[in-house]
Amino acid sequence: MIIDILSGFPEMFRGPLTESIVQRAVLSDKVKIWVHDLRHFTADRHGKIDDIPYGGGAGMVLMAQPVFACLDSLKKSRSATLSTRRVFLTPQGKRLTQAVVDELATCEQLVLLCGHYKDVDARVFERDTWEEISVGDFVLSGGELVAALLVDAVVRRIPGVLGDEASAESDSFADGFLDCPYYTKPEEIDGLHVPEVLLSGHHAKIAAWRREQKLLRTKSKRPDLLDRRDDHQ
Ligand SMILES: C[S@@+](CC[C@H](N)C(=O)[O-])C[C@H]1O[C@@H](n2cnc3c(N)ncnc32)[C@H](O)[C@@H]1O
C-alpha cells in the first residue's frame, strides 16, 4: 500500500510515523508513506500556500494551486492501475469508525489531504472527487493529527503488519463488542488479584470468561453497539 499525505505542515508527522508499529510497517515494506510538503508545489514566489478569502471574513484559505500541482505530480509518478481512495480530512465528513478504517486498508493507494487555516479552496473538491472523513464533532487547527491517526489505524490492519493478527481480531469493534480486561505480572499488587480463571490454564474457560467480559463491558460502556448489532441481525 502507498499512502500519500498532502500537507503544509509536514514536520507534524515526525514521531507518529517514525515510531512503533507504523515505523516497523514502513521498514518491512508493508506500506510506503510519503508526506508531500505543499509549499514545494506552490507557484507563489514567497512560498505561500494560503491567502485571504474572497468575500472577506476571518482566517486564511489554503490555495487550490499547490494542491492541484501536487496531485498532478502524483498522477504522473504513481501507476494508473492502483486502486486509489482520495480522502479529505474535515469536521464535515462522515465519522471515522473501525469499519471505515478496515475498508480503507484494502486499497492500494490512499491520498490524504490535510486542510489548515479557515479551510481549503472549495475548487479542490470541484475538480476531483474526494471522500470526506471526520474524527469527531470538534474542530482542530489542521488535518495533520487526523491523518497521522488514520494512518496508524489503517496500517495496523494491513495483513502482516501486526506480529499477532489475532490481537487486532479481538480488539474493540472488530466483532461489534468492546475488548475484555487484561492483566499481566505480578499475580498480586497492592492487594489486587488477577481473576482465578486466567491462571487456570483452561483455554475454553478463559475464552468463555473473555466473551462474557466483552459483553458486560459493552453493555455498561457502549450499549449503543449492542443495539446496532441487533439492528443488523
Ligand atoms: C480550522 S479547521 C477548518 C474548519 C472548517 N472551517 C469547518 O468548520 O468545517 C482546519 C482543518 O483542520 C482539519 N480538521 C479540523 N477538525 C477536524 C475534524 N474533526 N476531523 C477531520 N479534520 C479536521 C480539516 O482538514 C480542516 O480543513
PDBQT file of the ligand as one rigid body, heavy atoms in Angstrom, charges set to zero:
ROOT
HETATM    1  C1  LIG A 301      -9.801  25.046  11.481  1.00  0.00    +0.000 C 
HETATM    2  S1  LIG A 301     -10.262  23.632  10.549  1.00  0.00    +0.000 S 
HETATM    3  C2  LIG A 301     -11.414  24.293   9.415  1.00  0.00    +0.000 C 
HETATM    4  C3  LIG A 301     -12.809  24.024   9.791  1.00  0.00    +0.000 C 
HETATM    5  C4  LIG A 301     -13.808  24.499   8.749  1.00  0.00    +0.000 C 
HETATM    6  N1  LIG A 301     -13.871  25.938   8.709  1.00  0.00    +0.000 N 
HETATM    7  C5  LIG A 301     -15.178  23.940   9.111  1.00  0.00    +0.000 C 
HETATM    8  O1  LIG A 301     -15.816  24.495  10.000  1.00  0.00    +0.000 OA
HETATM    9  O2  LIG A 301     -15.569  22.918   8.522  1.00  0.00    +0.000 OA
HETATM   10  C6  LIG A 301      -8.821  23.382   9.548  1.00  0.00    +0.000 C 
HETATM   11  C7  LIG A 301      -8.654  21.978   9.027  1.00  0.00    +0.000 C 
HETATM   12  O3  LIG A 301      -8.482  21.089  10.111  1.00  0.00    +0.000 OA
HETATM   13  C8  LIG A 301      -8.947  19.792   9.758  1.00  0.00    +0.000 C 
HETATM   14  N2  LIG A 301      -9.910  19.348  10.773  1.00  0.00    +0.000 N 
HETATM   15  C9  LIG A 301     -10.360  20.088  11.809  1.00  0.00    +0.000 A 
HETATM   16  N3  LIG A 301     -11.216  19.404  12.565  1.00  0.00    +0.000 NA
HETATM   17  C10 LIG A 301     -11.318  18.180  12.014  1.00  0.00    +0.000 A 
HETATM   18  C11 LIG A 301     -12.070  17.011  12.339  1.00  0.00    +0.000 A 
HETATM   19  N4  LIG A 301     -12.895  16.978  13.383  1.00  0.00    +0.000 N 
HETATM   20  N5  LIG A 301     -11.931  15.906  11.554  1.00  0.00    +0.000 NA
HETATM   21  C12 LIG A 301     -11.111  15.940  10.477  1.00  0.00    +0.000 A 
HETATM   22  N6  LIG A 301     -10.375  17.025  10.115  1.00  0.00    +0.000 NA
HETATM   23  C13 LIG A 301     -10.480  18.134  10.870  1.00  0.00    +0.000 A 
HETATM   24  C14 LIG A 301      -9.561  19.909   8.370  1.00  0.00    +0.000 C 
HETATM   25  O4  LIG A 301      -8.608  19.446   7.416  1.00  0.00    +0.000 OA
HETATM   26  C15 LIG A 301      -9.805  21.399   8.250  1.00  0.00    +0.000 C 
HETATM   27  O5  LIG A 301      -9.787  21.814   6.905  1.00  0.00    +0.000 OA
ENDROOT
TORSDOF 0
